[in-house]
Amino acid sequence: GYAESLTDPSYHAQILVLTYPLIGNYGVPSDEKDENDMPRFFESSKIWAAGLIIGELCNSPSHWRQSRSLSQWMREQNIPGISDIDTRSLTKIIREKGTILGRISKELPIIASPLSPPIKDPNSRNLVAEVSRTSVKTYNPTGKPRICVVDCGLKYNQLRCFLKRGARVDVVPWDHDFSKDEFDGLFLSNGPGDPSMCETTIAYLRKVLAKEKPIFGICLGHQILSLAAGCRSYKLSYGNRGHNQPVTHHGTNRCYMTSQNHGFAIDAREMPKNWEALFTNTNDSSNEGIVHSSLPFFSVQFHPEHTAGPEDLECLFDVFLEEIKNPGISVKQRITKALVYDAPTTTGKEARPKKILILGSGGLSIGQAGEFDYSGSQAIKAMKEEKIQTVLINPNIATVQTSKGMADKVYFLPIIPEYVEQVIRYERPDGVLLTFGGQTALNCGVELEKMGIFSLYGVKILGTPIESIVHTEDRKKFAEKINEIGEKVAPSVAVNSIQEALEAATKLGYPVMARAAFSLGGLGSGFANNPEELKVLAQQALAHSNQLIIDKSLKG
């Protein structure tokens, strides 16, 4: 998500700190335009962040979409960056001190008090005026309904969300008098800085509120709508930033993961008449959205359209457009209806299993495939909280899963169909979990399904269905499924022998990548630059699997 974040106008005048250890490994995509003449892979036409701080920079990126490295891209746009910084230690300082002013310096500064030259707080400027467009632009002029978008630092993916739903979009500058324009609905975009700087926008918005036309705001747009309604804003000590901010919807009490970037918030303790909180941040209890009790006005602090990031709440765009097309119920009720979870109505044994069999992480070496041990132990804890009895099969005593007090019963047996069937026959579980034991458990589950063992004993497969496991592990079927949804995949051939592998590689052209199906990672998978290297890989792979996929290598 660094390409999207750097081009997000909300980061204007901010130095962006990324805590992920390695940045730049997939490079930067091209400036290719989409059908609406917008950059296909970015959130605006340029980098808006003032600088970038990372731990380790990847100088040899590899991705089929890349056109240049992160460093080259930033150099082209004259944006400074610095690497080899302990960004997690820096994050701790920010966490203790709050949002702080800073600069990237080429040389160590002379220690002076006050700092010379002084660092001026960018929030003292009208940052919205610096990022907003200066003229009106229309997209999809024949579309319906007609949406007026106020550009306060607009991200292109917000436009894409409207355009792919068939709307006409008129984008206007932040200080444009949109109260005089014709439109079916008003959208207030995200943007940087202090919302109180947008007095002109707020004044025009109050005129539109009086007309009772549908209004939807995001991020800074949420704060602008709130101020226009009579709320008060304040500066957060830290701000909420990143791709995994939890918010709770008041109507359903459901929690959603969201992307955010804001340093100001709305005080929801005293809401104006007929306005109420829509979402609340689950971490710090700050306001994440407001809604009018009867009129078609609502806004959210987070980014429901964010790319890259969670898109669980992109449906709010559908709610807004539906409110325009089919008024009748309040937008508050419409949002609740869209977000309520309709649990499937089942009865009896199917609705509530009493005993579950878990195929564990198998005979692994210490330090190997620990994620399956961790996830399996968490599954066991979750089952115990729900008062569901757990039976674990795991031959490895050196795991968390097999610790005393975890599962109700543990069988230290090999994860193979013969032994698992014996346990099923004796224990008679209601359901089985196959995805907490790595490749060994997956393969065993597929074999048991083929043998009819699960249906014979009435054992329900919980979680990922067998069909999905097969479509994922069978490399040929997986490539076919990816093709069905229109995603690009490397040319490939499924083979069952060394000779077939050599013939496929000759047809595709070296270098190639060999990938074994239904096998543990690394067993016969790898790159081959010539027939000799491919023979070695194929021999290893076919010793563990009956299928090998030969892909055209896209490396480099």
SVG drawing of the C-alpha trace seen along z (x, -y; Angstrom):
<svg xmlns="http://www.w3.org/2000/svg" viewBox="-41 -31 67 78">
<polyline fill="none" stroke="black" stroke-width="0.4" points="0.0,0.0 3.0,-2.4 2.2,-3.6 -1.4,-4.4 -0.5,-6.0 2.2,-8.3 -0.2,-9.5 -3.0,-10.1 -3.5,-13.9 -4.4,-13.4 -0.7,-12.9 0.2,-16.3 2.8,-18.0 3.3,-14.8 6.4,-12.6 5.1,-9.1 6.7,-6.4 6.2,-2.7 6.9,-0.1 6.9,2.9 10.5,4.2 11.0,4.3 9.6,1.6 9.8,1.4 9.9,5.1 7.2,4.9 8.5,1.6 6.1,-1.0 3.6,-0.5 3.4,-2.5 1.5,-5.7 -1.0,-3.8 -4.4,-5.6 -7.8,-3.9 -11.0,-4.4 -11.7,-7.6 -8.2,-9.1 -7.1,-8.6 -3.9,-6.8 -4.9,-3.2 -2.7,-2.3 -2.5,-5.6 -4.8,-7.7 -3.8,-11.0 -1.5,-12.3 1.6,-12.8 3.2,-12.0 1.8,-14.2 3.7,-13.0 6.5,-15.4 8.9,-12.5 9.2,-8.8 11.0,-7.0 11.5,-3.2 13.5,-0.4 15.0,1.4 14.7,0.5 14.5,3.2 16.7,2.2 15.8,5.2 12.0,5.2 10.1,7.9 6.5,7.6 4.9,8.0 3.3,4.5 6.5,2.7 8.0,0.0 10.6,-1.4 11.8,-1.2 10.4,-3.1 13.7,-5.1 13.6,-6.0 10.0,-7.1 10.6,-9.4 13.7,-10.8 11.6,-11.7 9.2,-13.7 11.9,-15.2 10.5,-13.7 13.1,-12.9 13.3,-9.6 15.5,-7.9 16.1,-4.1 17.9,-2.0 15.9,-3.6 14.5,-1.7 10.9,-2.7 9.4,-0.7 11.5,-2.5 10.5,-5.8 6.9,-4.7 7.3,-4.2 8.6,-7.8 5.6,-9.1 3.3,-7.0 4.8,-8.6 5.1,-12.1 2.1,-12.3 2.2,-13.6 5.5,-15.5 7.0,-17.9 10.1,-16.7 12.3,-17.0 14.6,-14.7 18.2,-16.1 21.1,-15.0 23.6,-15.9 23.4,-15.8 22.0,-19.1 23.9,-21.4 22.1,-21.0 20.5,-24.3 17.6,-25.6 15.4,-26.7 15.9,-24.6 17.2,-26.6 15.5,-26.9 12.3,-26.3 9.8,-23.7 6.4,-25.3 3.3,-23.3 1.7,-22.6 -1.8,-22.5 -1.5,-26.3 -1.9,-26.4 -5.0,-25.7 -3.7,-22.4 -7.0,-21.7 -6.5,-24.8 -3.1,-23.4 -4.3,-20.0 -7.8,-20.7 -8.3,-21.0 -9.0,-24.5 -11.6,-23.9 -14.7,-21.8 -14.4,-18.4 -17.1,-15.9 -16.8,-12.2 -19.4,-9.9 -21.6,-12.8 -24.5,-10.5 -24.5,-8.6 -27.1,-8.7 -27.6,-9.8 -25.6,-13.1 -23.2,-13.4 -21.4,-16.6 -18.0,-15.8 -16.3,-18.5 -12.5,-18.0 -10.9,-18.6 -8.0,-16.3 -9.8,-13.7 -8.6,-10.1 -9.3,-8.7 -10.7,-5.5 -13.7,-7.4 -14.4,-8.5 -14.0,-4.9 -16.6,-3.7 -19.2,-6.1 -18.2,-5.6 -18.4,-1.8 -21.9,-2.1 -22.9,-4.2 -23.1,-7.6 -22.3,-11.0 -19.6,-12.7 -19.0,-16.5 -15.8,-17.3 -15.6,-20.8 -12.9,-22.8 -13.1,-23.1 -14.2,-26.8 -16.6,-26.4 -20.2,-27.5 -21.8,-24.1 -25.0,-25.3 -26.0,-26.9 -25.3,-23.7 -27.7,-21.1 -27.1,-17.6 -28.9,-14.6 -26.4,-14.0 -23.4,-15.7 -20.2,-13.9 -17.5,-15.5 -14.1,-14.0 -11.2,-13.3 -8.3,-15.8 -5.4,-17.0 -5.3,-19.2 -7.6,-21.1 -11.3,-21.1 -11.9,-24.5 -9.7,-25.9 -12.5,-25.1 -14.9,-27.8 -15.9,-28.6 -16.9,-25.0 -18.8,-24.8 -20.8,-27.9 -21.9,-26.5 -22.7,-23.2 -25.1,-24.7 -27.1,-26.1 -27.3,-22.6 -28.3,-21.1 -31.4,-23.3 -32.4,-21.8 -32.4,-18.3 -30.5,-16.7 -28.6,-13.4 -25.1,-14.1 -22.2,-11.7 -18.8,-12.6 -15.6,-10.7 -12.6,-11.6 -12.2,-15.4 -15.6,-15.4 -17.0,-13.8 -15.5,-16.6 -16.8,-19.3 -20.3,-17.9 -20.1,-17.6 -19.0,-21.3 -21.7,-22.4 -24.3,-20.5 -23.0,-22.2 -20.5,-19.8 -17.0,-20.7 -13.7,-19.3 -10.5,-18.8 -6.9,-17.7 -6.0,-14.1 -2.8,-13.5 -1.7,-10.8 -4.2,-10.6 -5.6,-7.4 -3.6,-6.0 -3.1,-2.7 -5.0,0.1 -6.4,1.9 -8.4,-0.5 -11.4,1.2 -14.8,-0.7 -18.1,0.3 -21.4,-0.4 -24.0,-1.7 -27.0,-0.2 -25.7,3.4 -22.8,3.4 -20.7,5.0 -17.0,4.3 -15.3,3.5 -11.6,3.1 -11.0,-0.2 -8.2,-2.3 -7.7,-5.8 -5.4,-8.8 -6.5,-11.8 -5.2,-14.0 -8.5,-15.7 -11.7,-14.2 -15.3,-15.2 -16.5,-15.6 -19.5,-13.3 -20.3,-14.0 -22.7,-16.8 -24.4,-16.2 -26.8,-18.7 -30.5,-17.9 -31.5,-15.0 -27.9,-14.0 -26.2,-10.9 -23.0,-8.9 -22.9,-6.3 -19.6,-4.6 -17.1,-4.7 -13.4,-3.8 -13.1,-0.5 -9.6,-1.4 -9.8,-5.0 -13.6,-5.6 -13.2,-8.6 -16.1,-9.4 -16.0,-7.6 -19.2,-8.8 -22.5,-10.7 -26.0,-10.3 -29.1,-12.4 -32.1,-10.6 -34.5,-11.4 -32.8,-13.3 -30.5,-11.8 -27.2,-13.0 -24.3,-10.8 -20.5,-10.7 -17.7,-8.4 -14.2,-9.2 -12.6,-6.2 -12.1,-5.2 -14.6,-2.7 -13.2,-2.8 -9.5,-2.5 -6.9,-0.9 -4.9,0.9 -6.9,1.8 -10.2,3.3 -13.2,2.7 -15.8,4.3 -17.8,1.0 -17.6,0.0 -21.3,0.8 -21.9,-2.7 -21.6,-4.0 -24.5,-1.7 -26.4,-3.0 -25.9,-6.6 -26.9,-6.0 -29.9,-4.0 -31.0,-6.8 -30.9,-9.1 -32.7,-6.7 -35.3,-5.3 -36.0,-7.7 -38.5,-6.5 -36.8,-5.1 -34.2,-7.1 -30.6,-6.7 -29.9,-5.6 -32.3,-2.6 -30.8,-1.9 -27.3,-1.7 -28.4,0.6 -30.2,2.8 -27.0,3.0 -24.8,3.9 -27.0,6.3 -25.8,9.8 -28.4,12.3 -27.3,15.5 -28.3,18.7 -31.3,20.4 -30.3,23.9 -31.5,26.4 -30.3,29.4 -26.8,30.8 -25.8,28.7 -26.5,25.5 -24.3,26.2 -21.6,28.9 -20.8,30.4 -17.5,32.1 -14.9,31.1 -11.9,32.9 -8.9,30.8 -6.1,32.2 -3.0,30.6 0.3,29.3 1.9,32.7 5.5,33.9 7.3,30.6 10.8,29.5 11.3,26.9 10.9,23.4 9.1,24.8 5.5,23.9 4.8,22.3 1.8,20.4 -0.2,23.6 0.6,24.4 -0.4,20.9 -3.6,20.7 -4.6,24.2 -4.1,23.4 -6.2,20.3 -8.9,22.4 -8.9,24.7 -9.2,21.8 -12.2,20.4 -13.9,23.8 -13.5,24.0 -15.0,20.5 -18.0,21.8 -18.2,24.9 -17.4,27.1 -15.4,30.3 -12.1,30.5 -10.3,33.7 -6.8,33.1 -4.7,35.4 -1.1,34.3 2.0,36.5 4.3,33.7 4.5,33.3 6.7,30.1 3.8,27.8 1.5,25.4 -1.5,27.3 -0.6,30.4 0.1,28.5 -1.7,29.8 -5.0,28.1 -5.5,27.1 -7.5,29.7 -9.9,31.9 -8.3,35.0 -5.1,35.4 -4.1,38.4 -0.4,38.5 -0.9,40.3 0.3,39.7 -2.0,37.5 -2.9,40.2 -6.3,41.4 -6.1,44.8 -5.4,43.4 -7.8,40.4 -10.6,42.8 -10.1,44.8 -10.3,41.7 -13.5,40.6 -15.0,44.0 -14.3,44.0 -14.9,40.3 -17.8,39.6 -17.2,35.8 -19.8,33.5 -17.3,31.6 -13.7,31.4 -11.2,28.6 -8.7,29.3 -6.9,25.9 -4.8,25.9 -2.3,28.6 -0.6,27.3 -0.2,29.3 -0.3,32.7 -3.8,32.1 -5.1,30.6 -3.9,33.7 -5.3,36.1 -8.7,34.3 -8.9,34.5 -8.2,38.2 -10.8,38.9 -13.4,37.0 -12.5,39.1 -12.9,42.2 -16.3,41.1 -15.2,41.3 -16.7,37.9 -20.1,38.7 -20.0,42.2 -19.7,41.0 -21.8,37.7 -18.8,35.4 -19.3,31.9 -16.3,30.1 -16.1,26.7 -14.4,23.7 -12.8,24.0 -14.8,26.5 -12.9,29.4 -13.7,28.1 -11.9,24.9 -8.9,26.8 -8.7,28.8 -9.1,25.7 -6.3,24.0 -3.8,27.0 -4.4,28.3 -2.2,25.9 -4.0,26.4 -7.5,25.9 -6.2,22.8 -4.9,21.2 -8.2,21.9 -10.2,20.3 -7.9,17.2 -8.5,17.0 -12.3,17.2 -12.2,13.9 -10.1,12.2 -6.9,12.0 -3.6,12.4 -1.5,15.5 1.7,16.7 1.4,19.2 1.6,22.7 1.3,26.4 0.3,29.2 2.6,32.3 2.8,35.7 6.3,36.9 9.8,35.6 9.6,35.9 6.3,34.0 8.0,31.3 10.9,31.0 8.5,30.8 6.5,28.1 9.6,26.0 10.7,26.2 7.3,25.0 7.2,22.1 10.8,21.2 13.4,21.0 13.6,19.8 10.6,21.6 9.2,22.1 8.3,25.5 5.6,25.9 4.4,29.1 0.8,29.6 -0.5,30.9 3.0,30.8 4.9,29.0 6.6,25.7 10.0,26.2 9.5,29.8 10.5,29.7 9.4,26.1 11.8,23.5 13.3,21.9 15.0,23.7 17.2,22.0 17.9,25.1 16.8,28.8 19.4,30.1 18.1,27.9 14.5,28.7 15.2,32.5 16.5,32.2 13.4,30.1 10.9,32.4 12.5,35.6 12.1,34.1 8.6,32.8 7.2,36.0 8.5,38.0 6.0,36.1 3.2,35.2 1.6,36.6 1.2,33.2 3.8,30.5 3.0,27.1 5.6,25.6 5.1,21.8 6.8,19.3 9.1,17.4 8.3,13.7 11.3,13.1 13.1,9.9"/>
</svg>
